[in-house]
Structure formats: structure tokens, C-alpha cells
Amino acid sequence: MPTLTLTDSQVLQLVKQLPQQQQIEVFKFLLSQNWANWVCLSRDGEERARKVASVRSQDWDAMTEDEREKFIEQVLHEKD
């Protein structure tokens, strides 16, 4: 059986062309997959952000989601 190679964009375009019920089935399938690595990376990233905030005399846990986003943007765009 031949293998078809598609880009991420092509896969998304194909899914968008599916009827809504089939899109829901794709979504359910994706949700059922093992996301343990993502959860681990997410927790690690949050812990690192918490440490960076602490070094800068800020409390990550007291920040709103908007404040966290602005803080991360600020840190990412700092010059070395």
C-alpha cells in the first residue's frame, strides 16, 4: 500500500472539508491520544516561568492570565 505524505497545512485543509460529524470524530480521536509529554512540558514551562518571575520580584501565581502573557512577551523580547 503506498504512503501519502502531506504537510500539516494539507491535513488541516482536508479535515476542514469533512462534514461536521466527521470533524467531531477526528477531534475525539485526538483528545483520546496520550498527551503525557505535553502535560510534562507544560508543567516544566510554568515552573520555569514562576522562577523567572521570582527572580524579578514578581509573583507568577498572583498574576492574571493577561499579566502572565505580557510578562512572557517581555522576557522573550529582551535583548541579551
PyRosetta script that sets phi, psi and omega in degrees:
from pyrosetta import init, pose_from_sequence

init()
pose = pose_from_sequence("MPTLTLTDSQVLQLVKQLPQQQQIEVFKFLLSQNWANWVCLSRDGEERARKVASVRSQDWDAMTEDEREKFIEQVLHEKD")
pose.set_psi(1, 126.9)
pose.set_omega(1, -179.2)
pose.set_phi(2, -70.4)
pose.set_psi(2, 153.4)
pose.set_omega(2, 178.5)
pose.set_phi(3, -104.9)
pose.set_psi(3, 133.2)
pose.set_omega(3, 178.6)
pose.set_phi(4, -101.0)
pose.set_psi(4, 127.2)
pose.set_omega(4, 179.2)
pose.set_phi(5, -104.9)
pose.set_psi(5, 123.4)
pose.set_omega(5, -179.1)
pose.set_phi(6, -123.9)
pose.set_psi(6, 151.8)
pose.set_omega(6, 173.3)
pose.set_phi(7, -79.0)
pose.set_psi(7, 165.0)
pose.set_omega(7, 176.2)
pose.set_phi(8, -57.6)
pose.set_psi(8, -42.2)
pose.set_omega(8, -179.5)
pose.set_phi(9, -61.6)
pose.set_psi(9, -40.7)
pose.set_omega(9, 179.4)
pose.set_phi(10, -66.0)
pose.set_psi(10, -39.9)
pose.set_omega(10, 178.2)
pose.set_phi(11, -62.3)
pose.set_psi(11, -45.5)
pose.set_omega(11, 178.8)
pose.set_phi(12, -60.8)
pose.set_psi(12, -41.1)
pose.set_omega(12, 179.4)
pose.set_phi(13, -63.8)
pose.set_psi(13, -39.0)
pose.set_omega(13, 177.7)
pose.set_phi(14, -65.5)
pose.set_psi(14, -43.4)
pose.set_omega(14, 179.1)
pose.set_phi(15, -62.5)
pose.set_psi(15, -40.2)
pose.set_omega(15, 179.4)
pose.set_phi(16, -62.8)
pose.set_psi(16, -25.1)
pose.set_omega(16, -180.0)
pose.set_phi(17, -82.1)
pose.set_psi(17, -13.3)
pose.set_omega(17, 179.5)
pose.set_phi(18, -69.8)
pose.set_psi(18, 151.5)
pose.set_omega(18, 172.0)
pose.set_phi(19, -61.8)
pose.set_psi(19, 156.1)
pose.set_omega(19, -174.7)
pose.set_phi(20, -53.6)
pose.set_psi(20, -43.3)
pose.set_omega(20, -178.2)
pose.set_phi(21, -62.4)
pose.set_psi(21, -38.6)
pose.set_omega(21, 178.2)
pose.set_phi(22, -71.8)
pose.set_psi(22, -33.7)
pose.set_omega(22, 174.4)
pose.set_phi(23, -61.9)
pose.set_psi(23, -39.9)
pose.set_omega(23, 178.2)
pose.set_phi(24, -62.9)
pose.set_psi(24, -40.4)
pose.set_omega(24, 178.0)
pose.set_phi(25, -63.0)
pose.set_psi(25, -41.4)
pose.set_omega(25, 177.0)
pose.set_phi(26, -62.2)
pose.set_psi(26, -44.6)
pose.set_omega(26, 179.7)
pose.set_phi(27, -60.3)
pose.set_psi(27, -45.8)
pose.set_omega(27, 178.5)
pose.set_phi(28, -61.2)
pose.set_psi(28, -41.3)
pose.set_omega(28, 177.9)
pose.set_phi(29, -60.2)
pose.set_psi(29, -46.5)
pose.set_omega(29, -179.7)
pose.set_phi(30, -63.7)
pose.set_psi(30, -39.4)
pose.set_omega(30, 178.5)
pose.set_phi(31, -65.0)
pose.set_psi(31, -29.4)
pose.set_omega(31, -177.4)
pose.set_phi(32, -79.8)
pose.set_psi(32, -8.8)
pose.set_omega(32, -178.4)
pose.set_phi(33, -72.8)
pose.set_psi(33, 160.7)
pose.set_omega(33, -179.3)
pose.set_phi(34, -75.8)
pose.set_psi(34, 111.9)
pose.set_omega(34, -179.2)
pose.set_phi(35, -107.2)
pose.set_psi(35, 23.5)
pose.set_omega(35, -177.4)
pose.set_phi(36, -57.5)
pose.set_psi(36, -41.1)
pose.set_omega(36, 180.0)
pose.set_phi(37, -62.8)
pose.set_psi(37, -40.8)
pose.set_omega(37, 179.3)
pose.set_phi(38, -63.5)
pose.set_psi(38, -43.8)
pose.set_omega(38, -179.8)
pose.set_phi(39, -61.4)
pose.set_psi(39, -43.9)
pose.set_omega(39, -180.0)
pose.set_phi(40, -62.4)
pose.set_psi(40, -47.1)
pose.set_omega(40, 179.2)
pose.set_phi(41, -63.7)
pose.set_psi(41, -39.3)
pose.set_omega(41, 179.8)
pose.set_phi(42, -62.8)
pose.set_psi(42, -45.7)
pose.set_omega(42, 179.0)
pose.set_phi(43, -64.1)
pose.set_psi(43, -41.0)
pose.set_omega(43, 178.9)
pose.set_phi(44, -62.8)
pose.set_psi(44, -44.1)
pose.set_omega(44, 179.5)
pose.set_phi(45, -62.9)
pose.set_psi(45, -40.9)
pose.set_omega(45, 179.8)
pose.set_phi(46, -66.6)
pose.set_psi(46, -39.4)
pose.set_omega(46, 179.2)
pose.set_phi(47, -65.0)
pose.set_psi(47, -39.7)
pose.set_omega(47, 177.7)
pose.set_phi(48, -65.6)
pose.set_psi(48, -41.9)
pose.set_omega(48, 178.2)
pose.set_phi(49, -62.6)
pose.set_psi(49, -39.9)
pose.set_omega(49, 178.7)
pose.set_phi(50, -60.5)
pose.set_psi(50, -42.0)
pose.set_omega(50, -179.6)
pose.set_phi(51, -67.4)
pose.set_psi(51, -42.8)
pose.set_omega(51, 178.9)
pose.set_phi(52, -63.0)
pose.set_psi(52, -42.6)
pose.set_omega(52, 178.2)
pose.set_phi(53, -61.4)
pose.set_psi(53, -42.2)
pose.set_omega(53, -179.6)
pose.set_phi(54, -62.3)
pose.set_psi(54, -42.8)
pose.set_omega(54, 178.2)
pose.set_phi(55, -60.0)
pose.set_psi(55, -29.4)
pose.set_omega(55, -179.2)
pose.set_phi(56, -97.1)
pose.set_psi(56, 19.7)
pose.set_omega(56, 177.5)
pose.set_phi(57, 58.6)
pose.set_psi(57, 37.1)
pose.set_omega(57, 177.0)
pose.set_phi(58, -123.2)
pose.set_psi(58, 151.2)
pose.set_omega(58, -178.1)
pose.set_phi(59, -105.4)
pose.set_psi(59, 103.3)
pose.set_omega(59, -178.7)
pose.set_phi(60, -54.9)
pose.set_psi(60, -43.0)
pose.set_omega(60, -176.1)
pose.set_phi(61, -69.2)
pose.set_psi(61, -23.2)
pose.set_omega(61, 179.9)
pose.set_phi(62, -88.6)
pose.set_psi(62, -11.4)
pose.set_omega(62, -178.5)
pose.set_phi(63, -74.7)
pose.set_psi(63, 147.1)
pose.set_omega(63, 170.7)
pose.set_phi(64, -77.2)
pose.set_psi(64, 168.9)
pose.set_omega(64, 178.5)
pose.set_phi(65, -60.6)
pose.set_psi(65, -39.6)
pose.set_omega(65, 178.5)
pose.set_phi(66, -64.1)
pose.set_psi(66, -42.7)
pose.set_omega(66, 178.3)
pose.set_phi(67, -64.4)
pose.set_psi(67, -38.0)
pose.set_omega(67, 178.2)
pose.set_phi(68, -63.6)
pose.set_psi(68, -44.4)
pose.set_omega(68, 179.2)
pose.set_phi(69, -61.0)
pose.set_psi(69, -44.0)
pose.set_omega(69, 179.2)
pose.set_phi(70, -64.8)
pose.set_psi(70, -39.9)
pose.set_omega(70, 178.7)
pose.set_phi(71, -61.7)
pose.set_psi(71, -47.5)
pose.set_omega(71, -179.7)
pose.set_phi(72, -62.6)
pose.set_psi(72, -43.8)
pose.set_omega(72, 177.8)
pose.set_phi(73, -58.8)
pose.set_psi(73, -43.5)
pose.set_omega(73, -179.8)
pose.set_phi(74, -62.7)
pose.set_psi(74, -45.5)
pose.set_omega(74, -179.6)
pose.set_phi(75, -64.6)
pose.set_psi(75, -43.2)
pose.set_omega(75, -178.2)
pose.set_phi(76, -65.7)
pose.set_psi(76, -28.9)
pose.set_omega(76, -175.8)
pose.set_phi(77, -100.0)
pose.set_psi(77, 10.4)
pose.set_omega(77, 176.0)
pose.set_phi(78, -72.0)
pose.set_psi(78, 147.6)
pose.set_omega(78, 176.1)
pose.set_phi(79, -89.8)
pose.set_psi(79, 144.5)
pose.set_omega(79, 179.6)
pose.set_phi(80, -66.0)
pose.dump_pdb("model.pdb")
